[in-house]
Amino acid sequence: MANFNLVSPRFMLVGGGSVREVAAVLEKFALSRPLVVTDPYMVASGLLRRCLDPLEEAGVRAGVFSDTVPEPTDTVIEAGVAALRAGDYDCLIGFGGGSPIDTAKAMSILATGAAPMRDYKVPHQADHALLPIIAIPTTAGTGSEATRFTVITDSARDEKMLISGLGALPLAAIVDYELTFSVPPRTTADTGVDSLTHALEAFVSRRANPFSDAQALAAMALIGANLRTAFHQPANAAAREAMMLGAMQAGIAFTNASVALVHGMSRPIGAHFHVPHGLSNAMLLPAVTRFGLESAPARYAEAARRIGFAAPGDDDATACDRLATGLDALNAELGVPSPRRFGIDAGVWEARLEVMAEQALASGSPANNPRVPDKAEIVALYRAVYAANA
């Protein structure tokens, strides 16, 4: 067996109501001056108080930067760094969905120097950060609380930049499923398929290892059994708890095995057309999975069995077929639109395909796919995805 690297946060607190222990988590690491990075909705909805109140009760005065946006941009990161430098902070708390957590990560990396954000994108290894990150997710999907990645859009170039390194790895995470009860069904669906994609891609990745496999398989079983319930029954605590745990395990899996072609192709869709990340993953997942099936049939078949699309006794060919049709059916049930039905103009889509394919390849993620595509194959996949369900 070849050597492999493993990374994860130093401390993870998991369970309902665990956000109430945020001050105790800071105390474990002798931290006491946090800047909370969040978004306007968390402030307006009052959900941010779930984090701020226990801090205040413990005598911890926190600053708040709430100007994050759904698909983080380099300009927002620069504004966050200005806020960070304006105060006397010793850590960052990312509170919200993947965007606030990704923003906090990028802020801490960018604050180490004077270079622009684009200088930190892969293949650069962003192993250094100014301050530690405590991640508190409020959606069950991105897994950002457990990963060494952040994705930031270069505003000038319409490019979603993958930034990877130990500087993006949170010091600690608080994973409280009770924070997800108010998440609307569309977000539940999109983040749920995002986490399923993390687990599936980690499992079939060319960089998979026994540790990431164990996490990916566990995540696929939890997500496959609970995503539909969480979508249709938002108040179902058992389903919400299972989805939160599955998303975290999927995050651990892909931070140790990397994602693949779905994510490589998804980022340009988000950058050029402002499609939420989880939704663009969902749009791509069935077609990209079909593209790779013959290159790793045993892996895809086992994934189908764990998700619940195939029976334990199904042979690999049958299981692979059921994986592909199962993903189509899941998208239909969750109301996932094609890019065309999302409202993207056909001419604009076609005009961007070449540059999107180039950006996908430049991210490095497609090279992890069981079947590694060339530029022409990525363009063909984009065309097929646009025409899906036409």
Order of alpha helices (4+ residues) and beta strands (2+ residues): beta-alpha-beta-alpha-alpha-beta-alpha-beta-alpha-beta-beta-beta-beta-alpha-alpha-alpha-alpha-alpha-alpha-alpha-alpha-alpha-alpha
